[in-house]
């Protein structure tokens, strides 16, 4: 009898435990309640307003998804040039997005058309904005060559519409990326009903849309008014019927706006160019892949296309496209985008056609001993300028700042509608272990502490100001306007200069139509001044991915 009671009691306890477990399991569905407090989310009575229905990041226009991972960055083949600037090292990059093609002439013309419309060059106040954005078409000229047809036609003639844009400096590429971010997010808000339809076509110079301004100070968007001028009349620009977390404006936590378009980092570009996703054998993982395609040769080994070149590059001295009727790569200068097969990530022309700007400041080494995750040299940390009234300061048409570049060209540092940026100070850096300065471009390779003259007990300021003790003793050309507005240029003729490397030179990757096949290797790296342009360097944009490493559905998620 006692045994029966004991068994019955154990059975009852087991049933109760299962019921409790099931009840607890059911209560752990935190889609509509807080995992921290149990409070109801998005309640009318109050509490945190949160969007549980937010989907994973949308793929922006022109982009393809690149799943991140580890790879061998740097040279894994012979080094006949003996540059010693790309020693192999193991790196890991997070997932991101990248343009499937280079930015084309047509894409860049859309940018120029917008600038001309909003900041008409006929207005003296805005003339330099447009002039600073126009590519340098004179890059095609050669002292002993006749290239005027490209000088006059390559950018604007429709025959070249889908060819990669060239003559664009690194600075211009960055400005295009910023403009692209704002135009894409402006369209997103319009399509979702948060702004007036076609408001983007009717803005004035002081009313341009900026993503950061909208997120940080939405009431200052479109010139600090909820309306814009259209045909001499005022009309609503920001609609007051939104069902977002604030009831008025979209916020970052709503998950609707896309991250910034930007230039890819050198590590991202090299990882994307290799396209390791399609090959999983041990040798490829260890860095044995030479080109964006599989194999050790530049010609196709497939039966139907055997012998065809897989990229647009210089075949040999005086040979840019083969014999007439038997063209090796179908082009003499650049080729139309998508003329060759993509790599395993779906990216076109990651070898040949044009070399491409990346975000990094150039140094002869990649400092993997300090960092091997999302490696990037070029961080200059800034913050929003906060005025005495406690509000962010938005740039207006009267407060545009212009920079004079080393080659004498003038560009706008900021445009109306953007939030004024200032360097971070001690309020952000005090007692931090990750960074101590706003400008980190020369950290561990170019700053006073990395020079052979530096001593921790010496005068740091002396080594910083003494021109001959700089680690990278590059020329310092001076360009400025005198009191009459005449441009004065002073060329640095110092005979003690030992290098061209400084914080204003940027890495560019990949071979171009002017290069031999040696430069098609994604590991190769070169540098060029960030304010200058050539006829063989273009660019493409990238975008960071927020959230999961891979697309949904690839890995089960447990509750």
Secondary structure, DSSP 8 states (H G I E B T S, - for coil): -HHHHHHHHHHHHHHHHHHHHHHHHHHT-TTSB-TTT--BTTBTTBS----TT--S----TTEEEE--EEEEES--S--TT-------EEEEE--EEEESS--BHHHHHHHHHHHHHHS-TTSTTTHHHHHHHS--GGGG-BTTB--HHHHHHTTTSGGGTTBB--S--HHHHHHHHHHHHHHHHHHHHHHTTSB-TTGGGS--GGG---HHHHHH-GGGHHHHSSEEEETTEEEESB-S---STTSSS--GGGT-S---EEE--HHHHHHHHHTGGG--SHHHHTT---SSSSSSSSB--STTTTT-BSS----BTTBSSEETTEESSS-SS--BTTSS---TTS-S-SSSSSEEEEEEE--SS--TTT--BS--S--B-EEE-B-TTSSB-B--TT---EEE-TTS-EEES--TTSB-EEE--HHHHTT-SS-S-SB-TTTTTTSGGGSTT--TTS-HHHHHH-GGG-SS-----EEEE-TTS-EEEE----TT---S-STTEEEEES--TTS-GGGGSTT-EEEEETT---SSEE--EEEE--S-SS-TTSS----
